[in-house]
Amino acid sequence: MNQPEVLDSDIRALQQWLRAAWHQLGDPTLTTFARRELRNQMKQCSADLRACLQRVAEQQPEPVRSPASPYSRPELRILSW
């Protein structure tokens, strides 16, 4: 696997873990301590997910934009009824 595929699989795994954690957090039988620990793990997982998404965004090339000339004439159209 190359780097983009590894990042993609990491992102999917982190998203799945967070989704399952949210469902688990709604469990009424969860103790206060377990709920706090789960929220701490969710915060860490969210930070990891943000880091992975940032790496993906940095790897994507930016679209090439043609520089606009500040002295070019604007295109004008005259509309009549």
C-alpha positions, -999 to +999 in steps of 0.1 A: +000+000+000+012+035-008+009+065+015-025+078+003-040+044+007-026+040+042-040+075+052-074+066+037-076+034+056-065+052+088-092+078+083-119+052+078-108+033+108-108+064+130-142+074+117-156+040+124-142+040+159-157+074+167-190+063+154-190+032+176-178+053+206-207+077+202-231+047+202-214+033+233-215+067+250-253+066+249-253+033+269-270+040+302-252+012+320-218+029+314-202+041+347-191+077+352-155+067+351-159+046+319-178+075+303-150+099+312-124+076+298-143+070+267-147+108+261-109+112+266-102+085+241-127+101+217-109+135+220-076+118+212-091+099+183-106+132+170-072+149+171-056+119+153-084+121+126-078+159+122-040+152+118-047+126+091-071+148+072-045+177+074-019+154+059-043+144+031-050+180+024-013+189+022-006+161-002-033+171-027-019+195-053-036+229-054-055+238-086-036+260-109-052+294-112-044+319-139-034+352-123-059+380-130-044+411-145-054+441-124-055+463-155-077+441-178-110+454-191-140+438-175-164+419-198-196+440-201-228+430-216-257+452-224-291+437-217-323+452-231-359+443-227 
